[in-house]
């Protein structure tokens, strides 16, 4: 009798062990398939854009918001993304301190960031322009040290606010570009200042989790036209208008449609490095 009971106990134990092994194996083997299915399931994505005129979209002939709808369109072409909901908080002319102040006082920005999958900033250009105007084209590198330090402090606060509101969101910081490279190539100090500004922004991104620098300075360089520019500048009789094909013709400063498309493409390529849905 004891032998039969012992045999039944052993058999029951083996059955339980076998079931446990089957369960574990089934879970492990099916996990990649479930993850792949989740990845392929169409999902809505929310993108919050915060910043200055480059976020507002000054120069966009459609008046649709510059790079924002363009990057959303690129994302929606990715199979797992069913829809990109965008929130555009761009206001032309705002410096980093003013953008920070809006974030601190506008509850709509906080609410949108809390639901965002990604937050994108364009900031810094107006900080540079303010100092540049004060110099009246007599650019002194020393004059930009304090504005750069203040910019760094402001952007740090912006990043930390976003991460406090939404620790899981990805943050993207656009760099700045030199709209004067084609027209005032002789002002070498301007490019030095912009390079330092971009180095600072890149360094800031590296200091925080889920924060990424988006370089666009080279996207607006038109090397092929530099010879023509120098010829035009050296000849008073030359009435040829030298154009950067990526700048808004009314002010030769903001991007035009082609420029915003470039910005969107560069941002999208950066996003693909960090957003699983965009693989």
GISULQUI-V487862 format. One record per helix or strand of 3 or more residues. SS is the DSSP state (H for helix, E for strand). FROM is the first residue (numbers start at 1). TO is the last residue. Records with the same first field share a line. If there is no record, write none. Layout:
SS=FROM-TO ; FROM-TO
//
This chain:
H=2-40 ; 53-56 ; 67-76 ; 96-105 ; 107-114 ; 125-135 ; 141-165 ; 188-206 ; 217-220 ; 223-234 ; 257-274 ; 276-278
E=43-51 ; 81-90 ; 118-122 ; 170-174 ; 211-214
//
